Amino acid sequence: MTLLLTLDDGEVRRKLVDAVELARDAAALDAGADSVGEHVDVEHEDAVSVTHLFAARVPGYRGWCWSVTVAAADLDAPVTVSEVVLRPGPDALVAPRWVPWERRVLPGDLGVGDIFPTDTDDLRLVPAYLSTEVDAESADEIEEIGWELGLGRQRVMSRYGRDDAATRWNRGEFGPRSDMARSAPGRCGTCGFYLQLDGSLRAAFGVCGNEIAPADGRVVHVEYGCGAHSEVEVEVTSSVPVAELVYDDSVLDMEPAVGEQPAES
């Protein structure tokens, strides 16, 4: 439905826009005259109400405004104050978005003696007997499954957990898109120091075993690489430039110039 504004609606709006002093008095009554600054802006709410904004002179609230909404039912009705609130402006200092405490811990935050319990319904973990990581093709693997079921871990990483870890490692510092990987002479998958992971992640990830490499002891992507690749060879050349020797064995016919006598033998 289209709302058509009449002439009276325009008059009502002008009446509300002109009610600056009424709005200022309402803000001063609520917050104190010293806390209300200059008139900043007017926001049109609808045909019968507008909001006046005044700069807030409140310590610690830089960029905030007193918001005073005034209304009038028609041209003959008195202007009344609907609400007075303190609200942030576009450049205001506001508190960061609230984050639950269990999501505030970031990698590297856990220190010596700190404890961070895992939720019982964590999607990254499943009971060990539901693990799809082990393919029982040998007696050793069957023994490993028995260890997990009975005397070993109660929970192991689920497929979701492994995928989540793989995504994080792929996008991390030792992934294929890092600056180091882009400028490397070779990839980890062809390096002798690359220790391949076991299980479903073996195709894409391993651990670096080169103490010189920046990723030593870290999980690296098979397409990651650095300058400490095991197969890097340095071409040894002389530090002094040597001009290339040129042998000219062409036969030149020497003829005396005009006016010259041939040399006597």
C-alpha positions in Angstrom: 0.0 0.0 0.0 1.4 3.4 -1.0 1.2 6.1 1.7 0.4 9.5 0.2 1.5 12.6 2.2 -1.0 15.4 2.4 -0.4 19.1 2.8 -1.2 18.8 6.5 1.4 16.0 6.9 4.1 18.3 5.5 3.0 21.0 8.0 3.1 18.6 10.8 6.7 17.6 9.9 7.8 21.2 9.7 6.3 21.7 13.1 8.2 18.8 14.6 11.4 19.8 12.9 11.1 23.2 14.4 10.7 21.8 17.9 14.4 21.8 18.6 14.2 23.7 21.9 11.5 21.4 23.2 13.7 18.4 22.4 16.7 20.1 24.0 14.8 20.8 27.2 13.7 17.2 27.4 17.3 16.0 27.0 18.5 18.5 29.6 15.8 17.4 32.0 16.9 13.8 31.6 20.7 14.2 31.5 21.4 17.6 32.8 22.0 20.8 30.9 25.8 20.5 30.9 25.6 17.1 29.2 23.6 18.3 26.2 25.6 19.8 23.3 24.8 21.4 20.0 22.0 20.2 17.7 23.5 17.7 15.3 20.7 16.3 13.0 17.1 15.5 12.5 15.8 12.0 11.6 12.3 11.6 10.1 10.7 8.6 11.7 7.2 8.8 10.0 4.6 11.4 9.1 3.9 12.3 12.8 7.3 11.9 14.5 10.9 13.0 14.1 14.1 12.5 16.2 16.4 15.3 17.2 20.1 14.5 17.8 22.2 16.5 20.2 25.9 16.0 20.9 26.6 14.3 24.2 29.0 16.0 26.6 29.5 13.0 28.7 33.0 11.8 29.7 33.9 8.5 28.0 31.1 8.8 25.4 32.9 10.6 22.6 30.8 10.4 19.4 27.5 9.6 21.2 24.3 11.6 20.9 21.2 12.4 22.9 18.3 11.1 20.8 15.0 12.9 21.5 11.9 11.7 19.6 9.0 14.1 19.4 5.5 13.5 17.9 2.3 15.3 17.0 -0.9 13.6 15.9 -2.0 16.4 13.6 -1.3 20.1 13.0 -3.5 21.2 15.9 -2.1 18.7 18.4 0.7 19.8 20.7 4.2 18.4 20.2 5.0 15.8 22.8 8.2 14.0 23.7 8.1 10.2 23.1 11.6 9.2 24.4 15.0 10.4 25.3 18.0 8.0 24.9 21.7 8.1 24.6 22.9 6.3 21.5 26.2 5.9 19.6 26.9 7.8 16.5 28.9 6.6 13.5 32.2 7.6 15.0 31.4 6.6 18.6 33.5 4.4 20.8 31.5 1.4 21.7 32.1 -1.9 23.5 33.2 -4.8 21.3 30.6 -7.3 20.4 30.0 -9.7 23.2 31.5 -13.1 22.7 30.8 -16.1 25.0 33.8 -16.9 27.2 34.4 -20.4 25.6 34.9 -18.6 22.3 37.3 -16.0 23.6 40.3 -18.3 24.0 42.5 -18.1 21.0 45.4 -20.2 19.8 48.4 -19.4 22.0 46.3 -18.1 25.0 46.6 -21.3 27.0 49.5 -21.0 29.5 51.2 -23.3 32.0 48.6 -24.6 34.5 45.6 -23.3 32.5 42.7 -25.7 31.9 40.3 -25.5 29.0 37.6 -28.2 29.2 36.1 -29.6 26.0 32.3 -29.7 25.6 30.7 -33.2 25.9 28.9 -32.5 22.6 31.9 -31.1 20.7 31.3 -31.9 17.0 35.1 -32.4 16.5 35.1 -35.5 18.8 33.3 -38.9 18.6 33.6 -42.1 20.8 36.6 -44.1 19.8 34.5 -47.1 18.7 32.9 -44.8 16.0 36.2 -43.8 14.5 36.5 -44.2 10.7 40.2 -43.3 10.7 41.6 -46.8 11.0 41.3 -49.3 8.2 41.9 -52.8 9.7 43.9 -54.5 7.1 46.6 -56.0 9.3 47.0 -57.5 12.7 48.7 -54.5 14.0 45.8 -52.2 13.0 43.3 -54.6 14.6 45.4 -54.5 17.8 45.3 -50.7 17.6 41.5 -50.7 17.3 41.3 -52.9 20.3 43.5 -50.5 22.3 41.2 -47.6 21.3 38.1 -49.6 22.3 39.2 -50.8 25.6 42.2 -49.2 27.3 42.9 -46.2 25.1 41.2 -42.9 24.5 37.5 -42.5 25.1 37.1 -40.1 22.2 38.9 -39.4 18.9 38.5 -36.8 16.3 35.4 -37.1 14.1 35.3 -36.6 10.4 34.0 -33.1 11.0 36.9 -32.4 13.4 39.5 -33.6 10.9 38.0 -31.5 8.1 37.9 -28.5 10.3 41.6 -29.0 11.2 42.5 -29.5 7.6 40.8 -26.3 6.5 42.6 -24.4 9.3 46.0 -25.8 8.4 45.4 -25.2 4.7 44.7 -21.5 5.2 47.4 -21.1 7.8 51.0 -19.9 7.8 52.2 -23.3 6.5 49.6 -23.7 3.8 50.0 -23.6 0.0 48.9 -20.0 -0.3 51.5 -18.5 2.2 54.1 -16.1 0.9 56.9 -18.6 1.8 55.2 -21.3 -0.2 54.8 -19.0 -3.3 58.5 -18.2 -3.4 59.9 -21.7 -2.5 62.1 -23.6 -5.0 60.3 -26.8 -4.2 57.3 -28.3 -2.4 57.2 -30.2 0.9 55.8 -33.3 -0.8 59.1 -33.8 -2.6 61.3 -32.9 0.3 63.3 -35.5 2.2 62.5 -33.8 5.6 58.7 -34.2 5.0 57.2 -36.7 7.5 53.8 -37.8 6.2 50.9 -38.0 8.6 48.9 -41.2 8.9 45.2 -41.8 8.4 42.9 -39.7 6.2 45.1 -36.6 6.4 48.2 -38.3 4.9 47.4 -37.2 1.4 47.6 -33.5 2.2 49.6 -33.0 5.4 52.8 -34.0 7.1 55.3 -32.7 9.6 58.5 -30.8 8.8 61.6 -32.4 10.3 64.3 -29.9 9.2 65.6 -27.8 12.1 66.7 -25.1 9.7 63.2 -24.7 8.2 60.7 -22.2 9.6 58.1 -25.0 9.9 60.3 -27.4 11.9 58.0 -29.6 14.0 54.9 -28.0 12.5 52.1 -29.5 10.4 52.7 -28.4 6.8 50.6 -28.8 3.6 52.1 -31.0 0.9 52.2 -28.0 -1.4 53.9 -25.8 1.2 57.6 -25.2 0.7 60.6 -23.1 1.8 64.2 -22.4 0.9 65.5 -25.3 3.1 64.2 -28.0 0.6 66.3 -31.1 0.7 66.9 -31.1 -3.1 67.9 -27.5 -3.4 71.2 -27.1 -5.3 73.2 -23.9 -5.5 75.1 -23.3 -8.7 78.7 -22.3 -7.8 80.1 -19.7 -10.2 83.1 -17.4 -10.1 82.5 -14.1 -8.3 84.8 -12.4 -10.9 83.1 -12.0 -14.3 85.1 -13.5 -17.1 84.6 -12.3 -20.7 83.8 -15.0 -23.2 86.6 -15.8 -25.6 85.8 -15.3 -29.2 87.9 -17.0 -31.9 87.8 -15.4 -35.4 89.3 -17.8 -38.0 87.9 -16.0 -41.0 90.4 -15.1 -43.8 90.7 -11.4 -44.5 92.1 -10.2 -47.9 94.3 -7.2 -47.1 94.6 -4.8 -50.0 96.6 -1.5 -50.0 94.6 1.7 -50.0 94.7 3.9 -53.0 98.0 5.9 -53.2 99.9 3.5 -50.9 102.8 1.3 -52.0 102.7 -2.3 -51.0 105.2 -3.1 -48.3 108.5 -4.7 -49.5 109.2 -8.1 -48.2 
